Amino acid sequence: MARSRSSARPVVIGAAVLAAVLSGCSVTNQITTEKPYAASDGVRATLGDLTAENLLLVAEAADGPAALQGAFTNRGDDALTVEVSTTGSTERVRVAAGETVLLGGQDGEDVVLETPDAPGATTEVTIATGAGGTQTVQVPVLDGTLPEYTDLVPTPEPEPEITTQATEEPAPTEATTAEPTTAP
């Protein structure tokens, strides 16, 4: 059975219309992979020329030390000093022009802050640069449960041990007094 040209024409026209409709979606919508996003457990922030990527804190418990993980990238022409703070502490990180500074891990710079929140919560971290201003972000607090974070949990500084030693008074010594002798 031979197909006539007239029956093929609606199929070709339908396919052309469908292709035009479907391609129209990409014309009006931005491609998702071109949007900046936090690709891992941490959060992202932008302050002028500075981009903070994948920020998260790794801690054992609330009200203790937390290791900041992530990276700072300076896309500008001048070096930046980045001030990172929580309610309990502040640290500074210098980022040269056009450079990326890794935070934490085996290859990154150690930045330890105090976290008021326990693992499983988020805590407010404020990031500031002179030129880029200040931004506060909710950063997740994780613990060492996941294998990739086990070695990143900072250990609290041991409290100085206060010891009291009883000091013994030296035993009194008998003073030897010389009796004046008289010559015979």
PAKOL-894797 format. One record per residue: residue in one letter; residue number from 1; y, x negated, z of N, C-alpha, C in turn. Coordinates in nm, 4 decimals, always signed. Layout:
<gutors>
GUTOR	res	n	n.v	n.u	n.w	ca.v	ca.u	ca.w	c.v	c.u	c.w
GUTOR	A	NUM	Y	X	Z	Y	X	Z	Y	X	Z
...
</gutors>
This chain:
<gutors>
GUTOR	res	n	n.v	n.u	n.w	ca.v	ca.u	ca.w	c.v	c.u	c.w
GUTOR	M	1	-0.1142	-0.0847	+0.0000	+0.0000	+0.0000	+0.0000	+0.1227	-0.0910	+0.0000
GUTOR	A	2	+0.2083	-0.0715	-0.0900	+0.3270	-0.1525	-0.1061	+0.4435	-0.0875	-0.0321
GUTOR	R	3	+0.5207	-0.1697	+0.0270	+0.6365	-0.1210	+0.1002	+0.7561	-0.1175	+0.0067
GUTOR	S	4	+0.8330	-0.0155	+0.0152	+0.9494	-0.0059	-0.0720	+1.0669	-0.0766	-0.0084
GUTOR	R	5	+1.1610	-0.1129	-0.0924	+1.2793	-0.1824	-0.0433	+1.3616	-0.0944	+0.0495
GUTOR	S	6	+1.3603	+0.0293	+0.0298	+1.4428	+0.1191	+0.1097	+1.3951	+0.1269	+0.2543
GUTOR	S	7	+1.2661	+0.1078	+0.2822	+1.2181	+0.1130	+0.4201	+1.2396	-0.0193	+0.4936
GUTOR	A	8	+1.2547	-0.1297	+0.4236	+1.2788	-0.2593	+0.4868	+1.4246	-0.2743	+0.5264
GUTOR	R	9	+1.5116	-0.2065	+0.4552	+1.6544	-0.2195	+0.4798	+1.6925	-0.1755	+0.6220
GUTOR	P	10	+1.6452	-0.0645	+0.6794	+1.6826	-0.0268	+0.8161	+1.6348	-0.1292	+0.9196
GUTOR	V	11	+1.5203	-0.1927	+0.8952	+1.4702	-0.2927	+0.9887	+1.5617	-0.4140	+0.9896
GUTOR	V	12	+1.6053	-0.4597	+0.8733	+1.6944	-0.5756	+0.8632	+1.8292	-0.5429	+0.9256
GUTOR	I	13	+1.8809	-0.4255	+0.8984	+2.0102	-0.3859	+0.9549	+1.9985	-0.3733	+1.1071
GUTOR	G	14	+1.8908	-0.3152	+1.1562	+1.8694	-0.3016	+1.3005	+1.8605	-0.4377	+1.3682
GUTOR	A	15	+1.7917	-0.5327	+1.3061	+1.7797	-0.6674	+1.3621	+1.9153	-0.7368	+1.3650
GUTOR	A	16	+1.9949	-0.7186	+1.2625	+2.1279	-0.7796	+1.2568	+2.2183	-0.7219	+1.3652
GUTOR	V	17	+2.2125	-0.5889	+1.3841	+2.2940	-0.5249	+1.4880	+2.2495	-0.5716	+1.6264
GUTOR	L	18	+2.1187	-0.5789	+1.6504	+2.0663	-0.6252	+1.7790	+2.1083	-0.7690	+1.8076
GUTOR	A	19	+2.1026	-0.8557	+1.7076	+2.1447	-0.9956	+1.7252	+2.2923	-1.0039	+1.7576
GUTOR	A	20	+2.3744	-0.9220	+1.6934	+2.5184	-0.9224	+1.7206	+2.5482	-0.8741	+1.8616
GUTOR	V	21	+2.4777	-0.7707	+1.9046	+2.4993	-0.7173	+2.0396	+2.4582	-0.8199	+2.1451
GUTOR	L	22	+2.3422	-0.8795	+2.1284	+2.2940	-0.9754	+2.2268	+2.3787	-1.1024	+2.2306
GUTOR	S	23	+2.4259	-1.1487	+2.1189	+2.5095	-1.2690	+2.1181	+2.6468	-1.2391	+2.1754
GUTOR	G	24	+2.6882	-1.1149	+2.1729	+2.8160	-1.0767	+2.2296	+2.8211	-1.0974	+2.3800
GUTOR	C	25	+2.7069	-1.0925	+2.4468	+2.7029	-1.1138	+2.5916	+2.7508	-1.2537	+2.6272
GUTOR	S	26	+2.7122	-1.3525	+2.5496	+2.7517	-1.4892	+2.5810	+2.8960	-1.5170	+2.5428
GUTOR	V	27	+2.9533	-1.4341	+2.4572	+3.0925	-1.4523	+2.4199	+3.1829	-1.4083	+2.5350
GUTOR	T	28	+3.1487	-1.3007	+2.6018	+3.2342	-1.2464	+2.7068	+3.2018	-1.2985	+2.8456
GUTOR	N	29	+3.0843	-1.3575	+2.8668	+3.0450	-1.4065	+2.9985	+3.0347	-1.5582	+2.9978
GUTOR	Q	30	+3.0858	-1.6198	+3.1062	+3.0760	-1.7645	+3.1184	+2.9300	-1.8037	+3.1412
GUTOR	I	31	+2.8914	-1.9137	+3.0835	+2.7553	-1.9622	+3.1014	+2.7396	-2.0085	+3.2460
GUTOR	T	32	+2.6408	-1.9569	+3.3144	+2.6231	-1.9814	+3.4572	+2.6097	-2.1294	+3.4905
GUTOR	T	33	+2.5425	-2.2054	+3.4088	+2.5228	-2.3470	+3.4409	+2.6499	-2.4289	+3.4285
GUTOR	E	34	+2.7562	-2.3717	+3.3735	+2.8831	-2.4420	+3.3657	+2.9688	-2.4193	+3.4898
GUTOR	K	35	+2.9290	-2.3277	+3.5758	+3.0031	-2.3010	+3.6992	+2.9577	-2.3979	+3.8073
GUTOR	P	36	+3.0531	-2.4577	+3.8825	+3.0123	-2.5419	+3.9952	+2.9490	-2.4552	+4.1045
GUTOR	Y	37	+2.8423	-2.5033	+4.1643	+2.7761	-2.4288	+4.2705	+2.7023	-2.5261	+4.3619
GUTOR	A	38	+2.6686	-2.4795	+4.4814	+2.5924	-2.5593	+4.5771	+2.4453	-2.5450	+4.5407
GUTOR	A	39	+2.3862	-2.6535	+4.4938	+2.2506	-2.6472	+4.4407	+2.1424	-2.6684	+4.5454
GUTOR	S	40	+2.1801	-2.6965	+4.6682	+2.0784	-2.7257	+4.7688	+2.1086	-2.6485	+4.8962
GUTOR	D	41	+2.0715	-2.7055	+5.0109	+2.0882	-2.6375	+5.1395	+2.2322	-2.6350	+5.1884
GUTOR	G	42	+2.3149	-2.7263	+5.1400	+2.4510	-2.7395	+5.1900	+2.5516	-2.6560	+5.1135
GUTOR	V	43	+2.6796	-2.6752	+5.1498	+2.7890	-2.6008	+5.0885	+2.8814	-2.6964	+5.0136
GUTOR	R	44	+2.9685	-2.6380	+4.9335	+3.0579	-2.7125	+4.8459	+3.2011	-2.6744	+4.8787
GUTOR	A	45	+3.2934	-2.7702	+4.8617	+3.4353	-2.7425	+4.8804	+3.5152	-2.8334	+4.7879
GUTOR	T	46	+3.6336	-2.7859	+4.7459	+3.7220	-2.8656	+4.6620	+3.8612	-2.8647	+4.7225
GUTOR	L	47	+3.9186	-2.9845	+4.7390	+4.0540	-3.0010	+4.7909	+4.1270	-3.0953	+4.6970
GUTOR	G	48	+4.2024	-3.0440	+4.6046	+4.2735	-3.1291	+4.5101	+4.1750	-3.2124	+4.4296
GUTOR	D	49	+4.1881	-3.3455	+4.4377	+4.1009	-3.4371	+4.3638	+3.9669	-3.4610	+4.4329
GUTOR	L	50	+3.9492	-3.4097	+4.5527	+3.8261	-3.4327	+4.6287	+3.7286	-3.3159	+4.6129
GUTOR	T	51	+3.6036	-3.3495	+4.5856	+3.4972	-3.2498	+4.5869	+3.3977	-3.2895	+4.6941
GUTOR	A	52	+3.3681	-3.1971	+4.7832	+3.2655	-3.2174	+4.8863	+3.1422	-3.1422	+4.8390
GUTOR	E	53	+3.0311	-3.2125	+4.8273	+2.9081	-3.1539	+4.7736	+2.7986	-3.1501	+4.8793
GUTOR	N	54	+2.7250	-3.0404	+4.8835	+2.6035	-3.0265	+4.9629	+2.6210	-3.0653	+5.1100
GUTOR	L	55	+2.7289	-3.0207	+5.1713	+2.7544	-3.0536	+5.3116	+2.6647	-2.9718	+5.4032
GUTOR	L	56	+2.5989	-3.0404	+5.4945	+2.5197	-2.9766	+5.5985	+2.5124	-3.0706	+5.7178
GUTOR	L	57	+2.4832	-3.0142	+5.8326	+2.4680	-3.0921	+5.9554	+2.3222	-3.0882	+5.9983
GUTOR	V	58	+2.2714	-3.2014	+6.0454	+2.1354	-3.2080	+6.0981	+2.1470	-3.2440	+6.2455
GUTOR	A	59	+2.0954	-3.1572	+6.3313	+2.1095	-3.1760	+6.4754	+1.9823	-3.1323	+6.5466
GUTOR	E	60	+1.9662	-3.1813	+6.6669	+1.8516	-3.1432	+6.7496	+1.8783	-3.0122	+6.8231
GUTOR	A	61	+2.0037	-2.9957	+6.8692	+2.0392	-2.8777	+6.9485	+2.1907	-2.8579	+6.9447
GUTOR	A	62	+2.2350	-2.7453	+6.9993	+2.3784	-2.7187	+7.0105	+2.4419	-2.8150	+7.1095
GUTOR	D	63	+2.5717	-2.8330	+7.0951	+2.6510	-2.9178	+7.1842	+2.5997	-3.0617	+7.1884
GUTOR	G	64	+2.5561	-3.1099	+7.0750	+2.5077	-3.2468	+7.0667	+2.5498	-3.3098	+6.9357
GUTOR	P	65	+2.5043	-3.4322	+6.9115	+2.5415	-3.5005	+6.7884	+2.4730	-3.4378	+6.6670
GUTOR	A	66	+2.5450	-3.4370	+6.5559	+2.4931	-3.3834	+6.4303	+2.5310	-3.4795	+6.3181
GUTOR	A	67	+2.4342	-3.5171	+6.2363	+2.4587	-3.6078	+6.1245	+2.5043	-3.5275	+6.0033
GUTOR	L	68	+2.6218	-3.5618	+5.9512	+2.6734	-3.4946	+5.8325	+2.6036	-3.5518	+5.7095
GUTOR	Q	69	+2.5521	-3.4632	+5.6245	+2.4845	-3.5010	+5.5001	+2.5661	-3.4454	+5.3835
GUTOR	G	70	+2.5602	-3.5115	+5.2685	+2.6286	-3.4629	+5.1494	+2.6947	-3.5764	+5.0753
GUTOR	A	71	+2.8068	-3.5466	+5.0098	+2.8801	-3.6478	+4.9335	+3.0245	-3.6040	+4.9159
GUTOR	F	72	+3.1138	-3.7032	+4.9071	+3.2537	-3.6807	+4.8724	+3.2796	-3.7531	+4.7408
GUTOR	T	73	+3.3391	-3.6833	+4.6448	+3.3749	-3.7437	+4.5169	+3.5250	-3.7326	+4.4972
GUTOR	N	74	+3.5874	-3.8460	+4.4673	+3.7310	-3.8513	+4.4427	+3.7522	-3.8634	+4.2917
GUTOR	R	75	+3.8044	-3.7588	+4.2299	+3.8290	-3.7592	+4.0864	+3.9697	-3.8071	+4.0524
GUTOR	G	76	+4.0445	-3.8474	+4.1536	+4.1831	-3.8879	+4.1316	+4.1993	-4.0360	+4.1044
GUTOR	D	77	+4.3262	-4.0761	+4.0898	+4.3611	-4.2153	+4.0613	+4.3948	-4.2949	+4.1867
GUTOR	D	78	+4.4050	-4.2289	+4.3012	+4.4384	-4.2956	+4.4267	+4.3270	-4.2765	+4.5278
GUTOR	A	79	+4.3081	-4.3760	+4.6128	+4.2078	-4.3655	+4.7197	+4.2480	-4.2547	+4.8160
GUTOR	L	80	+4.1484	-4.1920	+4.8773	+4.1716	-4.0841	+4.9731	+4.1069	-4.1175	+5.1066
GUTOR	T	81	+4.1709	-4.0762	+5.2131	+4.1077	-4.0782	+5.3446	+4.0769	-3.9336	+5.3783
GUTOR	V	82	+3.9485	-3.9059	+5.3959	+3.9038	-3.7701	+5.4233	+3.8788	-3.7587	+5.5728
GUTOR	E	83	+3.9419	-3.6602	+5.6352	+3.9199	-3.6344	+5.7771	+3.8265	-3.5145	+5.7881
GUTOR	V	84	+3.7141	-3.5347	+5.8562	+3.6137	-3.4306	+5.8737	+3.6057	-3.4016	+6.0229
GUTOR	S	85	+3.6130	-3.2724	+6.0607	+3.6102	-3.2429	+6.2037	+3.5400	-3.1116	+6.2343
GUTOR	T	86	+3.4847	-3.1078	+6.3549	+3.4324	-2.9859	+6.4149	+3.5154	-2.9635	+6.5398
GUTOR	T	87	+3.4819	-2.8624	+6.6177	+3.5592	-2.8389	+6.7399	+3.5426	-2.9516	+6.8402
GUTOR	G	88	+3.4378	-3.0303	+6.8255	+3.4116	-3.1350	+6.9240	+3.4467	-3.2766	+6.8831
GUTOR	S	89	+3.4715	-3.3034	+6.7542	+3.4950	-3.4414	+6.7127	+3.5562	-3.4498	+6.5738
GUTOR	T	90	+3.6079	-3.5689	+6.5443	+3.6687	-3.5960	+6.4138	+3.6255	-3.7336	+6.3665
GUTOR	E	91	+3.5949	-3.7445	+6.2370	+3.5610	-3.8731	+6.1748	+3.6415	-3.8859	+6.0465
GUTOR	R	92	+3.6626	-4.0103	+6.0019	+3.7347	-4.0358	+5.8774	+3.6464	-4.1136	+5.7815
GUTOR	V	93	+3.6566	-4.0787	+5.6527	+3.5795	-4.1458	+5.5478	+3.6769	-4.1828	+5.4370
GUTOR	R	94	+3.6741	-4.3082	+5.3944	+3.7594	-4.3532	+5.2840	+3.6805	-4.3410	+5.1541
GUTOR	V	95	+3.7453	-4.2799	+5.0518	+3.6827	-4.2615	+4.9212	+3.7758	-4.3226	+4.8169
GUTOR	A	96	+3.7307	-4.4300	+4.7519	+3.8111	-4.4979	+4.6504	+3.8317	-4.4067	+4.5292
GUTOR	A	97	+3.9333	-4.4379	+4.4508	+3.9630	-4.3592	+4.3303	+3.8446	-4.3632	+4.2344
GUTOR	G	98	+3.8062	-4.2462	+4.1852	+3.6979	-4.2372	+4.0880	+3.5592	-4.2651	+4.1442
GUTOR	E	99	+3.5433	-4.2667	+4.2751	+3.4156	-4.3015	+4.3382	+3.3543	-4.1826	+4.4111
GUTOR	T	100	+3.2248	-4.1966	+4.4404	+3.1516	-4.1004	+4.5217	+3.0966	-4.1724	+4.6431
GUTOR	V	101	+3.1164	-4.1163	+4.7602	+3.0615	-4.1711	+4.8840	+2.9518	-4.0772	+4.9315
GUTOR	L	102	+2.8293	-4.1290	+4.9416	+2.7186	-4.0505	+4.9958	+2.7305	-4.0469	+5.1471
GUTOR	L	103	+2.6944	-3.9354	+5.2062	+2.7010	-3.9185	+5.3515	+2.5598	-3.8994	+5.4049
GUTOR	G	104	+2.5223	-3.9796	+5.5025	+2.3921	-3.9654	+5.5660	+2.2787	-4.0176	+5.4809
GUTOR	G	105	+2.1581	-3.9796	+5.5192	+2.0394	-4.0264	+5.4477	+2.0196	-4.1753	+5.4672
GUTOR	Q	106	+1.9390	-4.2361	+5.3825	+1.9124	-4.3786	+5.3953	+2.0192	-4.4634	+5.3283
GUTOR	D	107	+2.0844	-4.4087	+5.2244	+2.1813	-4.4874	+5.1492	+2.3258	-4.4511	+5.1779
GUTOR	G	108	+2.3488	-4.3475	+5.2561	+2.4840	-4.2987	+5.2767	+2.5496	-4.3527	+5.4018
GUTOR	E	109	+2.6771	-4.3215	+5.4129	+2.7568	-4.3606	+5.5285	+2.7235	-4.2681	+5.6454
GUTOR	D	110	+2.7048	-4.3258	+5.7625	+2.6727	-4.2455	+5.8812	+2.7997	-4.1799	+5.9350
GUTOR	V	111	+2.7986	-4.0476	+5.9367	+2.9084	-3.9697	+5.9931	+2.8439	-3.8747	+6.0926
GUTOR	V	112	+2.8710	-3.8973	+6.2208	+2.8115	-3.8147	+6.3260	+2.9231	-3.7377	+6.3956
GUTOR	L	113	+2.9075	-3.6063	+6.3966	+3.0025	-3.5159	+6.4606	+2.9314	-3.4408	+6.5720
GUTOR	E	114	+3.0073	-3.3802	+6.6595	+2.9491	-3.2925	+6.7609	+2.9437	-3.1521	+6.7023
GUTOR	T	115	+2.8325	-3.0814	+6.7215	+2.8234	-2.9436	+6.6747	+2.8099	-2.8493	+6.7929
GUTOR	P	116	+2.8928	-2.7453	+6.7965	+2.8800	-2.6476	+6.9040	+2.7666	-2.5479	+6.8787
GUTOR	D	117	+2.7113	-2.5501	+6.7565	+2.6114	-2.4501	+6.7189	+2.4724	-2.5110	+6.7040
GUTOR	A	118	+2.3713	-2.4297	+6.7329	+2.2317	-2.4728	+6.7268	+2.1801	-2.4686	+6.5833
GUTOR	P	119	+2.0730	-2.5411	+6.5552	+2.0103	-2.5314	+6.4235	+1.9752	-2.3859	+6.3913
GUTOR	G	120	+1.9968	-2.3494	+6.2660	+1.9752	-2.2123	+6.2223	+2.1053	-2.1357	+6.2090
GUTOR	A	121	+2.2116	-2.1878	+6.2674	+2.3430	-2.1241	+6.2597	+2.4303	-2.2012	+6.1606
GUTOR	T	122	+2.5526	-2.1573	+6.1469	+2.6518	-2.2338	+6.0724	+2.7627	-2.2711	+6.1694
GUTOR	T	123	+2.8311	-2.3794	+6.1379	+2.9427	-2.4211	+6.2219	+3.0625	-2.4504	+6.1323
GUTOR	E	124	+3.1813	-2.4304	+6.1862	+3.3023	-2.4562	+6.1097	+3.3278	-2.6054	+6.1027
GUTOR	V	125	+3.3415	-2.6556	+5.9800	+3.3774	-2.7949	+5.9567	+3.5067	-2.7932	+5.8771
GUTOR	T	126	+3.6057	-2.8663	+5.9258	+3.7341	-2.8742	+5.8590	+3.7426	-3.0065	+5.7848
GUTOR	I	127	+3.7802	-2.9984	+5.6574	+3.7951	-3.1160	+5.5722	+3.9422	-3.1235	+5.5357
GUTOR	A	128	+4.0004	-3.2427	+5.5477	+4.1423	-3.2574	+5.5161	+4.1668	-3.3881	+5.4427
GUTOR	T	129	+4.2557	-3.3814	+5.3445	+4.3083	-3.5005	+5.2779	+4.4590	-3.4830	+5.2740
GUTOR	G	130	+4.5317	-3.5919	+5.2692	+4.6769	-3.5812	+5.2663	+4.7264	-3.5004	+5.1475
GUTOR	A	131	+4.6783	-3.5331	+5.0286	+4.7268	-3.4682	+4.9070	+4.6614	-3.3328	+4.8814
GUTOR	G	132	+4.5354	-3.3171	+4.9198	+4.4612	-3.1953	+4.8867	+4.4716	-3.0848	+4.9890
GUTOR	G	133	+4.5314	-3.1126	+5.1043	+4.5436	-3.0108	+5.2073	+4.4218	-3.0049	+5.2984
GUTOR	T	134	+4.3996	-2.8875	+5.3556	+4.2930	-2.8667	+5.4539	+4.2118	-2.7443	+5.4149
GUTOR	Q	135	+4.0807	-2.7540	+5.4350	+3.9930	-2.6393	+5.4095	+3.8852	-2.6366	+5.5172
GUTOR	T	136	+3.8559	-2.5187	+5.5687	+3.7489	-2.5010	+5.6664	+3.6342	-2.4279	+5.5990
GUTOR	V	137	+3.5133	-2.4832	+5.6116	+3.3950	-2.4238	+5.5501	+3.2879	-2.4018	+5.6562
GUTOR	Q	138	+3.2047	-2.3028	+5.6345	+3.0915	-2.2753	+5.7232	+2.9737	-2.3606	+5.6745
GUTOR	V	139	+2.9375	-2.4601	+5.7532	+2.8339	-2.5561	+5.7150	+2.7060	-2.5230	+5.7914
GUTOR	P	140	+2.5912	-2.5160	+5.7216	+2.4660	-2.4876	+5.7914	+2.4245	-2.6036	+5.8819
GUTOR	V	141	+2.3657	-2.5670	+5.9952	+2.3116	-2.6658	+6.0888	+2.1599	-2.6563	+6.0798
GUTOR	L	142	+2.0961	-2.7668	+6.0443	+1.9509	-2.7715	+6.0307	+1.8940	-2.8673	+6.1338
GUTOR	D	143	+1.7644	-2.8572	+6.1573	+1.6985	-2.9509	+6.2489	+1.5968	-3.0311	+6.1694
GUTOR	G	144	+1.5090	-3.1010	+6.2380	+1.4105	-3.1861	+6.1728	+1.2812	-3.1166	+6.1381
GUTOR	T	145	+1.2794	-2.9825	+6.1343	+1.1568	-2.9098	+6.1028	+1.1071	-2.9420	+5.9625
GUTOR	L	146	+1.1972	-2.9423	+5.8648	+1.1583	-2.9757	+5.7279	+1.1413	-3.1274	+5.7161
GUTOR	P	147	+1.0388	-3.1722	+5.6466	+1.0115	-3.3162	+5.6395	+1.1278	-3.3984	+5.5854
GUTOR	E	148	+1.2058	-3.3426	+5.4917	+1.3164	-3.4194	+5.4350	+1.4298	-3.4433	+5.5340
GUTOR	Y	149	+1.4307	-3.3696	+5.6454	+1.5356	-3.3864	+5.7458	+1.4860	-3.4515	+5.8746
GUTOR	T	150	+1.3583	-3.4740	+5.8886	+1.3017	-3.5267	+6.0125	+1.3681	-3.6567	+6.0571
GUTOR	D	151	+1.3850	-3.7503	+5.9656	+1.4408	-3.8809	+6.0011	+1.5928	-3.8809	+6.0106
GUTOR	L	152	+1.6571	-3.7693	+5.9835	+1.8027	-3.7629	+5.9828	+1.8621	-3.7096	+6.1123
GUTOR	V	153	+1.7784	-3.6595	+6.2013	+1.8273	-3.6022	+6.3272	+1.8760	-3.7147	+6.4172
GUTOR	P	154	+2.0050	-3.7137	+6.4540	+2.0539	-3.8194	+6.5434	+2.0041	-3.7964	+6.6855
GUTOR	T	155	+1.9824	-3.9037	+6.7546	+1.9403	-3.8924	+6.8939	+2.0635	-3.9044	+6.9827
GUTOR	P	156	+2.0707	-3.8204	+7.0843	+2.1873	-3.8272	+7.1731	+2.1927	-3.9616	+7.2432
GUTOR	E	157	+2.3151	-4.0053	+7.2689	+2.3337	-4.1289	+7.3444	+2.2812	-4.1056	+7.4852
GUTOR	P	158	+2.2032	-4.1979	+7.5373	+2.1547	-4.1779	+7.6740	+2.2707	-4.1829	+7.7728
GUTOR	E	159	+2.2610	-4.0970	+7.8708	+2.3622	-4.0969	+7.9761	+2.3501	-4.2262	+8.0543
GUTOR	P	160	+2.4633	-4.2862	+8.0875	+2.4530	-4.4095	+8.1662	+2.3898	-4.3784	+8.3016
GUTOR	E	161	+2.2942	-4.4604	+8.3373	+2.2242	-4.4392	+8.4627	+2.3070	-4.4954	+8.5757
GUTOR	I	162	+2.3306	-4.4089	+8.6711	+2.4089	-4.4521	+8.7864	+2.3104	-4.4889	+8.8957
GUTOR	T	163	+2.3163	-4.6110	+8.9356	+2.2270	-4.6561	+9.0425	+2.3117	-4.6988	+9.1607
GUTOR	T	164	+2.2634	-4.6655	+9.2733	+2.3307	-4.7112	+9.3945	+2.2365	-4.8067	+9.4644
GUTOR	Q	165	+2.2856	-4.9208	+9.4872	+2.2063	-5.0194	+9.5586	+2.2654	-5.0338	+9.6979
GUTOR	A	166	+2.1778	-5.0271	+9.7919	+2.2235	-5.0475	+9.9282	+2.2562	-5.1947	+9.9429
GUTOR	T	167	+2.3750	-5.2166	+9.9836	+2.4114	-5.3562	+10.0033	+2.3890	-5.3890	+10.1496
GUTOR	E	168	+2.3156	-5.4923	+10.1694	+2.2876	-5.5330	+10.3072	+2.3971	-5.6255	+10.3538
GUTOR	E	169	+2.4359	-5.6008	+10.4756	+2.5345	-5.6893	+10.5358	+2.4634	-5.8193	+10.5699
GUTOR	P	170	+2.5251	-5.9266	+10.5416	+2.4593	-6.0520	+10.5799	+2.4437	-6.0580	+10.7320
GUTOR	A	171	+2.3328	-6.1100	+10.7695	+2.3069	-6.1213	+10.9129	+2.4083	-6.2162	+10.9731
GUTOR	P	172	+2.4581	-6.1771	+11.0895	+2.5577	-6.2662	+11.1498	+2.4920	-6.3999	+11.1855
GUTOR	T	173	+2.5631	-6.4987	+11.1584	+2.5110	-6.6323	+11.1922	+2.5753	-6.6748	+11.3227
GUTOR	E	174	+2.4976	-6.7490	+11.3967	+2.5529	-6.7967	+11.5230	+2.6426	-6.9129	+11.4932
GUTOR	A	175	+2.7588	-6.8984	+11.5445	+2.8532	-7.0070	+11.5230	+2.8198	-7.1170	+11.6228
GUTOR	T	176	+2.8116	-7.2319	+11.5750	+2.7845	-7.3449	+11.6629	+2.9190	-7.4014	+11.7019
GUTOR	T	177	+2.9409	-7.3970	+11.8251	+3.0671	-7.4537	+11.8718	+3.0361	-7.5872	+11.9370
GUTOR	A	178	+3.1114	-7.6787	+11.9036	+3.0896	-7.8131	+11.9617	+3.1656	-7.8206	+12.0919
GUTOR	E	179	+3.0939	-7.8619	+12.1902	+3.1565	-7.8801	+12.3220	+3.2251	-8.0171	+12.3209
GUTOR	P	180	+3.3433	-8.0146	+12.3641	+3.4055	-8.1477	+12.3679	+3.3290	-8.2379	+12.4663
GUTOR	T	181	+3.3077	-8.3486	+12.4201	+3.2377	-8.4435	+12.5096	+3.3397	-8.5389	+12.5667
GUTOR	T	182	+3.3131	-8.5760	+12.6836	+3.4030	-8.6712	+12.7468	+3.3337	-8.8068	+12.7480
GUTOR	A	183	+3.4041	-8.9027	+12.7291	+3.3466	-9.0362	+12.7267	+3.3243	-9.0824	+12.8696
GUTOR	P	184	+3.2140	-9.1480	+12.9004	+3.1911	-9.1936	+13.0384	+3.2768	-9.3072	+13.0764
</gutors>
